[in-house]
Each structure stands twice: as structure tokens, then as C-alpha cells.
């Protein structure tokens, strides 16, 4: 039982972080419209994906150093919640998934030695 819980705590933040990146990438699809053609929309689409690509870099770094994922995801959640405080539904849609991943990375980091078999 303990081993399966450890595996869950090891993999949950990583898998959910990738899923959050994919979720945020779907918001870039709104750069396509019927008024402009697909080719004219591609630069805007690419610009909308830049934050997601930056977040993917954080995921790669956090794969090894959980504290980095805990710090960045939690700070992004708090920062976004502060910036979007007038729109609670936006906070729920964007900041909440970031915060969940940040908390999971924090738990994984706190149990790093046990999860990685070095303790």
C-alpha cells in the first residue's frame, strides 16, 4: 500500500503538470477565426503558445527538482489569482489547476528521499 502511494505521489505532479500545459494550450486555439485565414492566424497562435512552452520547460526542470515545480506552479497560481481577482471563474479555471500541481510538487519534494529511494 505504501509503495503504491509513493508511486502516486511521485508521478501525479508530473502527469498533471503536463496535462495543465495541454489544457492551457487549448486556449491558444481562440487565435483562429473565420475572419482571418489559417495562415494569417499562425503567428498569433504561436505567440499564445509561448507561455505554455515556458511552462513545459519548468515541467522538465521540475522532473528532477520538485522544489522548482512547487515554487513556480504555486507562484504562478497566486500571481494569476491576484491579477484576475475581478474574475473568479478565471481564477477557478486557470489558477486552481496550477495550485493543485504546485501543492503536489510540494508534497513530492517534502518526501523526495523516500520517493526516490535515497532515504
Secondary structure, DSSP 8 states (H G I E B T S, - for coil): -HHHHHHHHHHHHHHHHHHHHHHHHHGGGGG--SSS-HHHHHHHHHHHHHHHHHHHHHHHHHHH-HHHHHHHHHHHHHHHHHHTTT-HHHIIIIIHHHHHHHHHHHHHHHTHHHHHT--
